[in-house]
Amino acid sequence: MTANATSDVHRDRAAASGAALDAVTKRWGAVRVLDGVTFEFEAGVTYVVSGRSGAGKTTLLNLLAGYVRPDGGTIRVPEQVGYLFQDDILFSGLTARENVLLRAGLHAPGGEVRSTVDHCLEAVGMTRRGDERVAVLSGGERQRVQLATVLAGTPDLVLLDEPTASLDPHTRRHVATLLAEVFAHVTCVVVSHDERLADEIGDVERLVLEDGELTHA
């Protein structure tokens, strides 16, 4: 898919489950958020990206997701990309199971949808509360349901925008553990202002986005 004469975003079925930026530039007005960034996200590795507010961390995720087009350069991502947004996008009037079912129904073969939902709820420890309406769940439980919906999409690349924001310390650590377990073999790009998250997830590559450059911390 071509954004313009100098920028491309490719979803590649045959590619490994990593992702790559090649000389990617993105501007918002006079601000250059990404300045010719070239970086390869290796398959199966979790990356935690930090940076000051307004540095462009969410823009980076949106570029990888295909929601925003680069002004220049090339982006390569696998076909299946999962995105955990910073804002809660669950349907509060539906149960946890029904929310996951909506996503699984788009991706799993017809005869496997129910088993996929069961697997995803079990993976995040929400089997017992799967039939509860999302409206009555705690913030941590809602975040676990959101993780289950991402998992239901069988992603090769997972993008997570501030996945532990507004959570208490105990719940934050629990969610970090889930991230490490549930997406252990998937390429993950996590954006967070909380420096503790990288330590709590464990085996991660730390990156910094600053002044349009993406570098190892």
Secondary structure, DSSP 8 states (H G I E B T S, - for coil): -EEETTEEEEEESSS-S-EEEEEEEEEETTEEEEEEEEEEE-TT-EEEEE--TTSSHHHHHHHHHTSS--SEEEEEEES-EEEE-SS----TTSBHHHHHHHHHHHHS-GGGHHHHHHHHHHHTT-STTTTSBGGGS-HHHHHHHHHHHHHHT--SEEEEESTTTT--HHHHHHHHHHHHHHTTTSEEEEE-S-THHHHHH-S-EEEEEETTEEEE-
